[in-house]
């Protein structure tokens, strides 16, 4: 259990973290979400006793980190995948950390196997890709077989397979009763991995709730409407007609319209009256990514000038010109956020599991609330053999974790 | 309380698993011995043409340590890298997360590096002495001569202390570039200039390297030096201790 009480960190005039209080409970994956620069890493460093809070305190299992007896056997952390001497081999790096914590040397080869780096263990880490670096960092966190694990942006730089592997690993560690605290700026990733969310923006707590609640509190209905691609004037006509009826309309990347504020039958009627043919009219729910953007954008506006406040008023419905522009943080999916684009409309490495995939999916616009449930109940299907528990028997895949993605990992993690 | 033995073992793994250790220490040995031999050979050649006064104060032992002025620079690089690598790579966070007792961590790290430097420095000093004396021919000194063994032993101590001083400075400054950028010119140029310009000589002789080098001299270079061999080394040790205390306090207080 990790607990932060009134955690505040100031660097001169800049407040990185302000009065942050939360609890991270064992047995679940807790996502720690916030835009870049929102104070996630600072908070993690304070939890680990590396940075001293200006005020407040953080404890692990009721004690400040620096007073924990044999801390590395209780807490494992991945803070920065690049925090490795490039001239040192992966094995030597882990060995030095193991010796530091009094962990037997054979454990090094075990964790190298868990993260799939045994082939390159003797190579200098200078030549490692970011993904390999992440795996090495995760190996370091697992060294002490700790009950509390902190991961700062563990999926950065990983390929889709690696992302799936990390996701399953986190769930598995939590299912074993450990406390798993994972930071990310990717809402979509957290929606799949975490059961509980702590969202911060500008160093302040924005939300602390189960993912389920976050979804139901933040999802909003909208309709996707598509007019014939060949006749752009039809699209304009419809936009005008819907606009006159009080709908909010945002264009999507593929030329469709995203209409909110009107029920579907009414949109159909209006189209009919305007003499516009429709190629698509489908119900959707706003993605978590968008809810998250709205939430954190609020944090930005909280301290901004009145100009930006105009953006806030426009944002929920989405105005064609202003929908995407005011977001005060880098796009979550790695590319520039196109105007009005939904995360699901972008090329998306998580597409196979993606709850935001663009295909019409009534009632499936976001991960089902029970997403995390199978994890808590038992073995994670598709998860790796792991050193902590006997390998669970193969179980049927849940719809959100296709077998083809997880299959290659069995070899790698052996 | 993290066991000291664990940290020592870990630091030894760290030191021997990077190539810079072999490179810097190797260069220190080669430069010190090689340059010492060269200068001994030149001195043996020129001895007859030297002024009488220089011939009388000729310190055969110290001449064989002539390469140390350059060799110590490699020792400084070693000392700086041992500490600042942790910071430049970010490894310090992992290390301090594993050993929250920062004092234990720092002093174990310094102990391992210092022990290694001491062994290498002592070997270098003896090799430089014997190789240098072999070049000097008739003018050579022997280990049994008064003060010679102390000077040769002192050569090893001097190298150790200069490396330890560098580690302490690197602990304070953290950045390898900054540490080397200050230490290298200081020990290569500034200290020598201050020690040789008559106006500043009185101050210059209290600088760590100027004072510390006294322990390697059998015959004092200047007659009016106010401290003896061990007094000089003591001054150097005091500088190092002060730097260590600063480094320790900063490490203790600072965010990692």
Interface residues (C-beta under 8 A of the other chain):
Chain A: X45 X48 X49 X50 X51 X52 X65 X66 X67 X68 X70 X71 X72 X75 X77 X79 X80 X82 X83 X84 X85 X86 X87 X88 X89 X92 X93 X95 X96 X97 X98 X99 X100 X101 X102 X140
Chain B: X2 X3 X6 X7 X9 X10 X11 X13 X14 X17 X18 X19 X20 X85 X89 X90 X91 X93 X94 X95 X96 X97 X98 X99 X100 X101 X255 X256
